């Protein structure tokens, strides 16, 4: 097993600072963080932090010391890290699969034979397009600038609005109705294992903010999702896939070729009772998947607290863990008191999230309700 790890990161995230870095320490790895946000990481990590243009595989390759494994959990960095791993002969993801999953236009084109979904460059949508359409950044994350548009006029207006705020290509896709689910998988290049599934509640149209993730058995149609992941080349490391089920048919929404985020990764680890972050790192160290664990037989939910206005967060609870009526609750803040932010109508509006694990849905929901009602978040 390698004795060192080059962990490639953009902005500092809880998944890295609270998940993967402690996991690397538990595995006895000598860690170097390569990042284009060195100050953020140096503030929370006492080890080596090196500045690097992590978007370019040619800059990553010479910074990886001999005898090191290579890993990233970033949406944006999967392809360059996969290219660097391939060049260095290290365990890693297929760079083509990482590119296909990140680029929503490429993903739809690659899967057209398995599941045709209308998708077009948002600047060139034909007049006979099957409205309503979902307008989204071609390589977006966190539901940012994702809108349901009813017609060509609304499409043009939303495109102009987004262009005034940010650059980047947009795609317009056929709206796929149904209940939103996730599939959490982990692969070692030989086996792709399903770890579990969440049922996701989203905000009413025209936005798509994730408001709650509830543990649930993988729904009917999951085999079709696995077939599409195989067609994309997904089979190594962690993957978080979003799909809808409607009329017994499962259809992909997007594939995030990294671990589930927004603290659902911590919930998954706690619920399964396994060192999930260590398991993910181990496959990047060249090890096979660990033995599977039986279904937990418990109910679990992760639910964010969403900002309701723009302004400065003046008061909010800190991190806490407690037990209420047989339900284990864990809360982590996602915005620090004293920071200011505009209301975006996206997952960027999360102030924090509570994770709850208990014997059944009624107990979990009641404990979450009591948790929210006993605390206050103040924005001024």
VEXGUZA-574457 format. One line per 3 residues: number of its first residue (from 1); their letters; for each residue x, z, y of N, C-alpha, C. Coordinates in steps of 0.001 Angstrom, whole numbers. Each point is the difference from the previous one (the first is absolute). Layout:
NUM = A = X:Z:Y:X:Z:Y:X:Z:Y  ...;
END
This chain:
1 = XXX = 841:0:-1187:-841:0:1187:881:0:1242  -340:-829:1021:782:40:1241:17:1406:585  1096:322:681:135:1327:606:-404:-4:1462;
4 = XXX = -299:-1186:541:-291:-109:1428:-1198:-918:203  -618:136:1163:-1176:-798:341:103:-440:1449  -166:-1307:227:-174:-518:1349:-1501:-154:218;
7 = XXX = -557:837:862:-1433:-34:291:-188:-721:1323  -695:-1116:-40:-183:-849:1176:-1353:308:624  -10:263:1303:-1234:437:644:-84:-526:1426;
10 = XXX = -1224:-147:461:-249:-254:1415:-258:1342:671  -1201:166:524:-358:1275:618:-24:1116:-1044  261:1225:443:-84:1146:-896:-1462:247:-368;
13 = XXX = -269:169:-1276:-1353:247:-498:4:1231:-887  -1186:589:-179:-112:1146:-897:389:-376:-1423  -344:-1232:-421:339:-416:-1360:1499:83:-234;
16 = XXX = 796:-398:989:1452:50:-134:522:1417:179  -393:653:1108:616:1296:321:-498:1126:-894  -1263:-53:-424:-563:1068:-832:-94:-388:-1477;
19 = XXX = 165:-1301:-276:-164:-472:-1372:1285:-495:-625  503:-1137:478:1117:-648:-684:1343:694:237  242:517:1185:1275:682:221:97:1290:-821;
22 = XXX = -1028:848:-35:73:1155:-906:116:-416:-1471  -673:-1094:-373:101:-474:-1384:1423:-431:-318  648:-692:927:1387:-419:-213:913:1210:-131;
25 = XXX = -260:1040:804:802:1224:-107:-200:659:-1360  -1251:5:-484:-277:602:-1307:697:-754:-1120  213:-1298:191:698:-812:-995:1513:69:158;
28 = XXX = 463:730:1000:1432:153:211:678:-1209:604  -751:-825:732:556:-1223:569:612:254:1371  1114:-657:246:634:4:1316:-672:-1101:815;
31 = XXX = -783:378:1026:-868:-942:699:601:-439:1330  -80:-1300:254:265:-559:1320:-1271:-704:466  -489:376:1174:-1167:-668:571:493:-1117:913;
34 = XXX = -383:-1226:-321:279:-1161:851:-1260:-293:795  101:-42:1325:-1225:-100:796:280:-581:1379  -1037:-590:586:76:-426:1399:-656:1029:924;
37 = XXX = -356:1182:-561:-503:1130:788:853:1237:-323  1294:-50:301:893:1074:-466:-323:1370:592  -403:58:1261:-272:1300:620:-1150:718:-690;
40 = XXX = -1048:-756:-373:-1146:609:-684:432:638:-1317  798:-705:-757:403:508:-1316:1020:1124:118  922:-108:955:997:1057:177:-660:1318:398;
43 = XXX = -1160:-83:663:-686:1213:428:-625:764:-1170  -222:-682:-1124:-695:663:-1122:811:-8:-1294  1144:-703:-8:806:-103:-1219:1429:391:320;
46 = XXX = 531:957:-753:1335:505:278:1125:-793:-629  -325:-1050:-749:1028:-809:-650:445:-1172:858  601:-1001:-654:530:-1166:711:-1127:-918:453;
49 = XXX = 15:-331:1269:-929:-970:577:830:-1063:701  -150:-1260:-411:789:-1080:584:-910:-1038:626  396:-460:1184:-762:-1024:698:236:-1356:-647;
52 = XXX = -1099:-714:-230:100:-1299:-681:-1202:-846:380  206:-1293:153:-1129:-924:171:-616:-211:-1380  -961:854:-334:-532:31:-1355:-975:-1141:-285;
55 = XXX = -316:-803:1001:-862:-1157:-238:776:-1185:-569  1337:102:-49:857:-1119:-421:803:424:-1232  -261:-644:-1129:691:363:-1243:1511:-154:120;
58 = XXX = 439:-903:873:1443:-225:174:663:1189:676  -765:780:736:549:1213:632:-69:1192:-959  -942:-36:-930:-148:1107:-960:1101:-55:-1051;
61 = XXX = 275:-1199:-523:903:-143:-1149:1344:707:201  719:-229:1114:1319:642:116:-64:1500:249  -1200:543:279:-120:1434:279:-314:813:-1250;
64 = XXX = -221:-679:-1116:-318:705:-1248:1292:276:-744  342:1276:-130:1262:380:-636:-36:-301:-1493  1131:-359:-608:43:-191:-1459:-502:1237:-725;
67 = XXX = -758:-219:-1064:-556:1105:-765:-1300:554:557  -562:-661:1032:-1257:456:593:-1173:-813:-517  -1150:650:-117:-1262:-696:-183:-543:-343:1381;
70 = XXX = -1012:-848:44:-543:-479:1269:-1520:87:-49  -601:543:1080:-1454:242:-22:-561:12:1419  -1230:-492:125:-773:181:1231:-1463:206:-360;
73 = XXX = -706:768:834:-1442:148:-152:-743:-680:1135  708:-763:820:-603:-619:1175:-694:-1308:-341  -1204:-186:547:-692:-1287:-132:876:-1148:488;
76 = XXX = 594:201:1176:703:-1085:681:1324:-355:-657  568:900:-770:1378:-174:-459:131:-325:-1477  -1125:-185:-706:89:-263:-1437:767:-1284:-300;
79 = XXX = -260:-1072:736:671:-1268:-307:1500:47:289  443:458:1192:1453:44:211:722:946:-948  -622:1121:-363:648:913:-944:33:-620:-1393;
82 = XXX = -1056:-714:-379:-4:-679:-1298:1090:-1070:-62  197:-742:1088:1063:-1002:45:1373:659:-108  186:1130:709:1275:697:-71:259:533:-1407;
85 = XXX = -1037:559:-636:154:521:-1363:352:-1125:-966  -644:-1150:175:279:-1136:-874:1459:-458:169  466:-83:1225:1377:-415:249:990:972:-644;
88 = XXX = -315:1297:97:906:1038:-497:-155:270:-1493  -973:-661:-637:-223:221:-1423:-596:1358:-308  -807:538:919:-601:1319:-168:-1465:-124:-408;
91 = XXX = -556:1009:-678:-1434:-20:-304:-808:-111:1296  -984:-856:-2:-806:-190:1210:-1149:-948:-247  -765:-212:1034:-1164:-871:-82:413:-1461:142;
94 = XXX = -821:-876:-529:178:-1436:188:-271:-311:1472  979:-588:691:-175:-247:1428:-1146:-976:268  -262:-889:-945:-1117:-927:187:-1326:752:-62;
97 = XXX = -117:946:-945:-1219:801:-86:-163:861:1242  1100:564:488:-68:817:1217:-441:-830:1195  445:-1254:55:-393:-885:1096:-1465:-404:-119;
100 = XXX = -426:-344:-1211:-1407:-407:-205:-972:1123:347  327:1218:-389:-942:1099:213:-63:406:1462  1091:-140:725:1:374:1417:-730:-1011:852;
103 = XXX = 135:-1271:-330:-598:-1087:791:-1369:-343:-569  -1061:356:741:-1352:-154:-533:-387:-1466:-204  549:-890:808:-258:-1412:-207:643:-510:-1276;
106 = XXX = 1257:385:-238:688:-403:-1228:-687:581:-1230  -474:1246:110:-667:627:-1142:-1234:-794:-410  -831:-356:983:-1219:-758:-316:337:-1361:-596;
109 = XXX = 1013:-648:549:370:-1322:-509:510:101:-1431  766:1041:-300:572:161:-1327:-1073:312:-1042  -1072:685:436:-1040:417:-946:-1203:-942:-24;
112 = XXX = 107:-1146:676:-1166:-874:154:-581:-447:-1340  831:-205:-1001:-512:-461:-1299:-728:1121:-733  420:1255:203:-634:1123:-689:-1259:471:702;
115 = XXX = 50:66:1324:-1138:504:764:10:-647:1382  -629:-1158:145:28:-678:1292:-755:786:1071  684:272:1097:-565:692:1154:339:-836:1223;
118 = XXX = -989:-295:844:295:-768:1207:981:773:871  1077:-680:412:1004:610:858:628:-1110:824  154:245:1292:563:-1019:881:754:670:1130;
121 = XXX = 975:-733:542:626:441:1240:-1107:161:1037  -24:1145:670:-1115:291:907:-76:-967:1177  1101:-708:281:-17:-990:1084:-559:-1340:-450;
124 = XXX = -237:-160:-1299:-460:-1298:-515:-1106:200:-1031  -1030:707:366:-1122:246:-902:-983:-1170:114  -333:-644:-1114:-917:-1137:71:-1404:407:423;
127 = XXX = -728:-960:511:-1349:280:517:-947:471:-1093  241:-421:-1248:-903:376:-1090:470:1241:-757  827:826:624:500:1211:-649:-1158:927:-355;
130 = XXX = 125:751:-1101:-1106:834:-491:-108:1344:740  -460:-40:1265:-178:1242:759:-1025:894:-685  140:1344:150:1001:713:796:1375:-38:-651;
133 = XXX = 1018:96:855:1381:7:-449:671:1315:409  1063:332:-697:818:1153:377:1268:-536:653  175:354:1272:1191:-389:744:1018:1124:-130;
136 = XXX = 1239:-342:-361:1013:1033:-210:1385:-576:220  975:847:358:1388:-470:75:488:-458:-1373  770:-1065:9:488:-556:-1258:842:1008:-772;
139 = XXX = 709:881:715:837:1005:-654:-333:1391:530  -1271:272:219:-398:1255:623:-53:1179:-947  -132:1201:611:-142:1254:-740:-959:910:759;
142 = XXX = -485:1044:-703:-754:1101:607:-1267:-450:706  -619:-1081:-453:-1248:-545:549:128:-403:1465  1225:-165:495:191:-373:1396:-451:-1433:244;
145 = XXX = -816:-169:1046:-482:-1313:422:-691:-764:-1119  -767:732:-800:-827:-615:-1040:-1454:77:456  -671:-1143:78:-1370:-62:500:-860:-909:-864;
148 = XXX = -1250:358:-144:-995:-898:-569:-574:-814:1151  56:-1335:-125:-507:-874:1070:-1138:-846:-550  -1050:-155:808:-1230:-637:-471:7:-1512:148;
151 = XXX = 767:-507:969:-44:-1446:263:1268:-425:724  59:-1301:312:1208:-551:617:249:590:1378  -1054:275:739:175:563:1339:604:1403:-70;
154 = XXX = -485:806:-922:543:1340:-136:1436:-47:-524  284:-937:-884:1364:-174:-494:947:-299:1151  -380:-922:878:850:-368:1132:215:1183:934;
157 = XXX = -1068:778:235:111:1146:901:934:1063:-578  -139:273:-1281:863:1004:-624:1448:-480:-49  213:-1275:-259:1364:-533:-14:656:186:1363;
160 = XXX = -726:-282:1062:545:152:1349:302:1463:302  -885:880:-438:192:1439:206:1259:498:-708  199:-433:-1249:1164:427:-762:1273:-606:583;
163 = XXX = -58:-1273:409:1171:-664:567:474:694:1270  -936:568:768:376:708:1227:703:1317:-295  -169:493:-1220:522:1309:-373:1258:-95:-860;
166 = XXX = 133:-1046:-801:1106:-102:-942:237:-1462:-358  1148:-281:-567:279:-1332:-499:-261:-63:-1494  423:-1077:-612:-130:-121:-1448:-1166:-859:-419;
169 = XXX = 166:-622:-1157:-1022:-899:-535:-1185:786:-543  -1185:-606:114:-1229:584:-507:-598:-912:-1057  -690:591:-963:-751:-775:-975:-1472:371:105;
172 = XXX = -844:-923:-400:-1438:240:-80:-411:-225:-1450  -582:1028:-601:-343:-49:-1414:-1500:170:-202  -448:-553:-1084:-1370:227:-451:-265:1499:-164;
175 = XXX = -1145:462:505:-367:1415:-169:-456:221:-1441  612:976:-660:-329:304:-1391:-800:1301:-35  -1291:-59:-268:-805:1223:-17:285:830:-1244;
178 = XXX = -393:1262:51:133:852:-1176:583:1348:338  83:840:-1021:581:1331:143:1519:-111:-78  669:681:941:1452:-95:90:665:1029:-918;
181 = XXX = 955:-479:-797:747:841:-925:1490:-273:171  803:908:-541:1444:-243:-88:442:95:-1450  1127:-608:-274:646:149:-1298:1443:399:263;
184 = XXX = 389:1143:-553:1369:500:184:772:-254:-1291  1093:-731:107:772:-376:-1184:1476:313:189  694:104:-1122:1443:193:-7:571:-806:-1155;
187 = XXX = 1026:-787:282:595:-846:-1025:1504:162:-69  563:-309:-1157:1455:48:-174:582:-1371:-323  -790:-1050:199:446:-1358:-312:-359:-439:-1396;
190 = XXX = -421:960:-838:-434:-321:-1360:-1480:361:-201  -383:1117:582:-1386:471:-106:-526:309:1397  -1245:-392:260:-683:381:1230:-1107:979:-371;
193 = XXX = 126:1230:472:-931:1061:-401:-950:330:1142  -1284:134:-335:-994:442:973:46:1521:85  297:511:1195:32:1445:217:-1380:549:317;
196 = XXX = -828:-821:646:-1340:451:356:-607:-887:1061  -1130:450:524:-767:-807:939:-734:907:977  -167:-488:1213:-803:691:1004:-1157:-891:426;
199 = XXX = -1123:633:310:-1112:-691:660:113:315:1485  -8:-1032:831:295:161:1422:-1238:-242:845  -244:930:931:-1088:-191:979:610:-509:1291;
202 = XXX = -601:-1060:551:519:-564:1238:-1057:71:1089  445:-136:1238:-897:61:1149:-918:-1214:31  -1113:80:738:-896:-1154:100:686:-1162:704;
205 = XXX = -432:-1248:-285:551:-1156:699:-208:160:1513  838:-642:829:926:-1069:-390:1390:489:-414  276:1334:38:1315:493:-373:14:439:-1458;
208 = XXX = 1187:311:-505:160:363:-1401:930:1215:-124  -372:1093:663:817:1214:-40:-306:763:-1291  1042:407:-707:-181:772:-1232:-315:1450:361;
211 = XXX = -1191:458:-372:-476:1323:389:75:1039:-1121  185:-449:-1226:18:954:-1112:441:-735:-1260  827:655:-821:386:-537:-1293:-335:1038:-1063;
214 = XXX = -784:-417:-980:-520:904:-1022:460:-468:-1373  607:901:-758:475:-330:-1337:-1169:-445:-867  183:-1093:-718:-1064:-525:-850:634:-810:-1120;
217 = XXX = -668:-110:-1153:541:-839:-1072:119:-1450:466  1000:-736:-482:81:-1415:350:-1313:-704:-336  -578:-749:932:-1319:-591:-212:54:-1224:-904;
220 = XXX = -1150:-468:-479:-43:-1267:-743:610:-1121:849  732:-863:-630:661:-1079:716:1465:257:271  468:1209:-350:1402:330:246:945:-937:-756;
223 = XXX = -416:-479:-1176:846:-931:-750:280:-1262:803  -995:-448:778:197:-1192:833:1017:280:1105  -20:1215:537:979:375:1018:1403:1:-593;
226 = XXX = 142:562:-1198:1310:15:-657:500:-1415:-291  -913:-895:-361:388:-1390:-250:514:-657:1283  -624:311:1123:451:-582:1265:1326:610:445;
229 = XXX = 197:1292:-258:1294:594:298:1097:-657:-831  -299:-259:-1262:977:-678:-858:317:-1392:542  -1029:-704:477:218:-1335:549:849:43:1262;
232 = XXX = -129:1074:774:806:150:1208:1441:391:-320  227:499:-1215:1334:437:-382:234:1484:206  -1081:753:233:125:1442:201:215:674:-1352;
235 = XXX = 1065:789:-123:246:655:-1277:1091:1038:51  528:241:1215:1115:947:99:-255:970:1147  241:1277:-269:-190:1006:1037:-1467:272:263;
238 = XXX = -256:684:1110:-1367:399:356:-727:-1144:688  -1317:-49:-209:-837:-989:677:-1378:605:264  -507:-239:1196:-1312:486:439:-849:-1232:313;
241 = XXX = -1016:-237:-819:-814:-1203:104:-1420:364:421  -544:-747:960:-1368:216:464:-865:-1176:-449  -1176:323:-535:-900:-1045:-472:-1443:474:109;
244 = XXX = -919:-952:-2:-1422:327:27:-639:-418:-1315  -1050:720:-363:-782:-337:-1186:-1428:-269:449  -496:-1174:-351:-1354:-407:396:-594:-832:-1124;
247 = XXX = -1158:409:-476:-631:-734:-1087:842:-29:-1253  760:1076:-235:839:73:-1184:1288:-783:79  290:-570:1162:1204:-821:164:954:676:973;
250 = XXX = 1265:92:-378:1025:607:855:783:-1098:708  225:196:1323:735:-995:780:997:713:915  1211:-524:58:1061:621:787:-284:-79:1494;
253 = XXX = 323:1089:694:19:-4:1456:1445:-121:476  858:913:-446:1420:-118:317:824:792:-997  1280:-359:-54:947:661:-906:1126:572:848;
256 = XXX = 174:1313:-85:1086:680:712:1031:409:-1049  1123:-702:-3:974:175:-1082:891:1214:273  -658:1169:61:665:1293:186:-1012:1070:-385;
259 = XXX = 377:1249:111:-899:1081:-382:-1168:104:976  -1131:484:-489:-1145:254:870:424:938:1121  -570:-198:1198:412:791:1148:-1068:956:497;
262 = XXX = 168:429:1263:-942:900:667:-267:1260:-813  1048:517:-619:-4:1263:-752:-738:-78:-1334  -545:-1160:-346:-581:-144:-1331:1089:5:-1068;
265 = XXX = 1235:-308:384:1115:83:-944:238:1449:-436  -93:928:954:163:1412:-341:-1172:490:-854  -1197:-485:322:-1175:373:-804:165:-497:-1431;
268 = XXX = 475:-1231:-165:175:-576:-1328:1007:814:-809  1083:403:639:1008:806:-694:-577:1346:-430  -718:656:926:-579:1307:-319:-1057:-111:-1088;
271 = XXX = -825:-1027:82:-1097:-159:-950:518:-287:-1410  992:-878:-112:552:-336:-1310:950:1077:-510  453:864:912:923:1055:-398:1362:-523:-402;
274 = XXX = 464:-1052:682:1296:-605:-322:815:-151:1280  1329:-50:-111:850:-278:1166:-22:-1505:304  -1080:-443:605:-243:-1433:175:1139:-693:749;
277 = XXX = 492:620:1056:1055:-646:788:1282:-155:-830  269:974:-846:1150:-129:-906:-227:-1136:-1003  -1211:-94:-529:-295:-1071:-956:219:-1373:633;
280 = XXX = -418:-141:1261:172:-1283:682:1482:-297:190  765:998:426:1436:-219:187:700:-312:-1313  -424:633:-1082:685:-184:-1282:-15:-1455:-468;
283 = XXX = -1096:-729:235:8:-1401:-441:984:-814:836  221:403:1262:1004:-667:824:1413:414:-389  108:1043:-784:1288:392:-567:259:-673:-1346;
286 = XXX = -969:-821:-445:156:-730:-1252:-586:688:-1210  -778:1065:199:-577:728:-1121:-1372:-549:-361  -438:167:-1246:-1350:-426:-389:-1044:967:539;
289 = XXX = -1256:-433:-55:-1090:869:419:-28:1270:-854  -378:1120:616:-151:1223:-794:-1244:-82:-872  -154:958:-897:-1187:31:-857:-1258:115:857;
292 = XXX = -1074:-691:-373:-1241:90:778:-593:1399:-83  -783:350:1028:-682:1299:13:-1491:-242:-199  -703:925:-648:-1433:-174:-209:-760:112:1319;
295 = XXX = -1215:-577:90:-815:142:1212:-191:1475:334  18:355:1288:12:1412:366:-1317:741:-212  -1142:-686:-49:-1272:684:-180:-413:815:1203;
298 = XXX = 515:-334:1171:-327:692:1243:-494:-1007:1024  -601:509:1067:-430:-865:1092:956:188:1164  262:-1071:747:959:83:1097:-392:-940:1131;
301 = XXX = 302:426:1213:-328:-772:1204:1128:182:1008  331:-1070:709:818:113:1207:-846:-539:1146  -107:798:1051:-885:-359:1116:730:248:1313;
304 = XXX = 109:-1022:862:701:179:1273:-909:583:1071  633:616:982:-684:377:1235:325:-1080:1011  -1025:-667:515:195:-1130:901:-187:426:1446;
307 = XXX = 867:-496:873:-194:205:1433:-1292:-679:437  -661:593:973:-1245:-565:521:148:-477:1431  1181:181:595:230:-415:1377:1493:-201:211;
310 = XXX = 337:-771:1027:1393:-123:411:411:1255:759  1295:312:-2:478:1136:765:1082:767:-717  296:1176:525:1040:861:-546:-597:1009:-965;
313 = XXX = 603:131:-1156:-451:1000:-967:481:1360:495  -954:809:476:341:1279:622:5:1152:-992  -781:-93:-1061:-50:1071:-1000:-399:-591:-1338;
316 = XXX = 651:488:-1057:-300:-467:-1355:657:953:-978  -544:128:-1197:631:873:-997:1303:-604:-510  868:873:-498:1221:-454:-644:-226:-193:-1480;
319 = XXX = 1090:-263:-706:-90:-185:-1453:-458:1300:-656  -855:-127:-1003:-529:1180:-671:-345:-345:-1443  157:953:-888:-462:-115:-1382:-796:1248:-328;
322 = XXX = -1151:-180:-628:-849:1144:-330:-898:-360:-1170  -678:1001:-536:-986:-191:-1060:-1340:525:485  -1052:-782:-206:-1341:365:448:-988:-327:-1113;
325 = XXX = -558:1037:-614:-1005:-218:-1035:499:-805:-1172  1242:223:-402:557:-743:-1120:512:-1375:359  7:-331:1301:488:-1297:478:1330:208:721;
328 = XXX = 1030:-756:-405:1288:37:683:-37:-950:1186  305:530:1176:-21:-789:1226:1394:-40:618  410:-1163:470:1266:-162:708:-256:-865:1222;
331 = XXX = 462:466:1152:-172:-772:1239:1366:-305:592  203:-1259:391:1219:-409:691:-379:-704:1297  562:427:1130:-256:-730:1254:710:-1349:-8;
334 = XXX = -586:-955:715:620:-1314:138:292:-355:1454  -461:837:906:374:-152:1407:352:1377:534  1111:102:692:458:1300:493:-757:405:1244;
337 = XXX = -247:1294:144:-609:526:1214:906:-337:1187  -621:-475:1083:749:-382:1188:235:-1487:136  -275:-763:-1061:189:-1450:72:-1291:-676:465;
340 = XXX = 177:-1105:688:-1134:-766:526:-117:-1318:-744  -1209:-464:-177:-220:-1273:-686:-1326:-597:433  -41:-1322:-3:-1243:-721:256:-826:-62:-1280;
343 = XXX = -1313:46:141:-882:-187:-1144:59:-1462:-416  290:-252:-1274:223:-1374:-454:-1098:-540:-907  -794:890:-595:-971:-474:-971:650:-434:-1299;
346 = XXX = 1170:606:-323:728:-324:-1226:460:1294:-658  721:-143:-1118:573:1174:-663:1022:715:879  459:-635:1085:931:646:920:-669:1147:753;
349 = XXX = -1313:125:-105:-721:1081:679:-35:1289:-810  633:19:-1171:16:1222:-809:770:1107:732  -630:1158:112:659:1180:551:645:827:-1108;
352 = XXX = -540:-100:-1178:505:731:-1161:-924:-288:-1159  353:507:-1174:-855:-237:-1164:-17:1234:-882  -1156:208:-623:-133:1089:-958:-85:-599:-1394;
355 = XXX = 721:610:-938:-52:-383:-1404:-670:1126:-761  -934:-354:-871:-762:1022:-721:-109:-381:-1465  272:973:-875:-107:-185:-1448:-817:1156:-555;
358 = XXX = -1055:-334:-742:-866:1042:-531:-714:-426:-1259  -890:856:-508:-628:-273:-1294:-1026:-1117:32  -648:-214:1149:-1035:-1043:72:-192:-419:1456;
361 = XXX = -798:-1057:192:-181:-571:1333:-685:982:947  -995:734:-482:-737:921:871:917:1078:549  849:572:-860:908:1052:447:1023:-541:990;
364 = XXX = 529:-1186:-272:997:-594:889:-611:-314:1367  -1178:-624:4:-628:-360:1270:-339:1234:829  -468:1055:-652:-347:1223:720:1241:644:602;
367 = XXX = 1092:21:-734:1236:601:502:555:-797:1182  -59:-1332:-77:465:-832:1113:-856:253:1241  -1314:82:-178:-889:250:1139:320:1333:662;
370 = XXX = 257:1028:-802:355:1298:568:1338:-61:729  935:-765:-562:1315:-128:636:-132:-625:1381  -728:-1104:101:-146:-675:1291:-717:897:1017;
373 = XXX = -1051:664:-429:-807:788:944:737:1228:521  1004:466:-726:712:1218:402:1190:-284:927  235:-1272:319:1175:-356:810:-380:-939:1128;
376 = XXX = 897:-96:980:-316:-756:1201:1144:-937:363  -352:-1210:388:935:-986:532:-459:-329:1410  869:166:979:-365:-190:1408:836:-1113:591;
379 = XX = -662:-1016:532:659:-1114:688:-433:22:1454  975:-15:905:-315:25:1433:619:-1205:682;
END
